[in-house]
Amino acid sequence: MHLKTVINIIAILLVIVALFMIFPALWALYYGEKSCFVVFLKVIISVIISCGIVFFATKKNKENNLSTRDGFLLVSLSWVLASLIGALPFYLSGSIPSFTDAFFETMSGFTTTGASILTNIEALPKSMLFWRSLTHWLGGMGIVVLTVAILPLLGIGGLQLIKAEAPGPTVDKITPRIGETAKYLWLIYVGFSVLETILLLFGGMNLFDALTHTFGTMATGGFSTKNTSVAHFNSAYIDYVITIFMILAGINFTLHYKLITGNFKDLIKDSELKAYLTIFAVSTLLLTYDLTKNHFDNFWHGLRYGSFQAATILTTTGYATFDYEKWPAMSRTVLFLLMFIGGCSGSTGGGIKVIRIFTLFKQALIEMRYLIRPKGIFTLRLSGNVVKKDIVYAISGFFFLYIAIVLTVALLVSLEDVDILTSVSSALATVGNIGPGFGRIGPTENYAFYSDFSKWVLSFAMMIGRLEIYTVLVIFTPYFWKK
């Protein structure tokens, strides 16, 4: 294991995180929040100096080639340390007096979960709200992927890092060089962000709100600057714009690249994309029907709120335009089931991912065919390609671990004597990086009532979910540390 290289790269990553604090610092100046500006400045300078010393101290004799183990360790440590650094402005400014709460909020931001302990969001200084939303945007495409785009300049290969960090069961290289791939992904991400910001400005949002809600949308995070989330704006136009971009953010970003470069063939035959859009369409139709019949008594209201809520739960964004706990039982059931799915692989969405659900579904159909024809030979195909058995086994293992972790987290938080709906949905919402759930963590509630112990458990759950479980859990196995 190349610990010097791991520490060296983490130092680079933390400096990048600190440099992004310049943007909320500028907002602090704009809004006259001098104390917040000073806090951001202190954190930026402290991180740059300390990480600069570490960088130069570990630069000598470091290895340029990283192993898979190095990648797992580096990515996991990066997320923890980035959250610790990111929590400092909240804590030092007094915006979030408890460091546990500040860490929870920051981990929720970087992992694009959107779970919050804030009971009055609008009471926070504007610059702190901007930093809170910016953590979403950085974590969405991945601060590690951003670092990978920079590593070639330092002579370091980044394939093992992007494999450890990138969401989904597989990592697609859209260009021969992984660093170049990371750059293209970030350019697409930035391009969508600029476009959504412009469209939200046309909808009547000011620049601050347009940027922060774009960050939450493209990262599928869900942090809003308003206590009532997107419902505050009471605009059908804004709802539909955000719905569209949530769906786009939930699609594999390599497909966006293929679309931009005119590769329509791969786009049309992609099995995961078809399944993802089908799930969204069916859930929207079910919600629209149920809401029109039993709640709104108006088709367009049913479509507007149904499509938004289907998109925000499916893509694990977590925005809200309505208190869905007041909706009919069927609508609530549809939303609860969507919490188990998530976005596509290679998207900013969390959850189990559509590709895994679809693969297991097709494998289940094959197993039933084996019952009828035991000697038959059946091949599992996705997007026209044969799926090897080892990939199916890996997905099955992931699915088991995912459910096991959800149940374990639910058991741990239930020690506080919360009801089963709250404990299970808290686990699902944090491991799946969704944010809001049901019960005491519904769309109009938050996680403030949990004890510090539960908040640390849920923070860890968010990181495990964001890093696809294996990346974090493998570090705690004995054979990981064997030479």
Secondary structure, DSSP 8 states (H G I E B T S, - for coil): --HHHHHHHHHHHHHHHHHHTHHHHHHHHHTT-HHHHHHHHHHHHHHHHHHHHHHHHHHTT--SS--HHHHHHHHHHHHHHHHHHHHHHHHHHTSS--HHHHHHHHHHHHTT------S-GGGS-HHHHHHHHHHHHHHHH-HHHHHHHHGGGGT---HHHHHHHSSSSS---SSSSHHHHHHHHHHHHHHHHHHHHHHHHHTT--HHHHHHHHHHHHTT----SSTTGGGGG--HHHHHHHHHHHHHHTS-HHHHHHHHTT-HHHHHH-HHHHHHHHHHHHHHHHHHHHHHHHT-S-HHHHHHHHHHHHHHHHTT----SS-GGGS-HHHHHHHHHHTTT---TTSS--SS-HHHHHHHHHHHHHHHHHHH-TT-----EETTEE--HHHHHHHHHHHHHHHHHHHHHHHHHGGG---HHHHHHHHHHHHTT----SGGGSTT--STTS-HHHHHHHHHHHHHHHTTTHHHHGGGSGGGS--
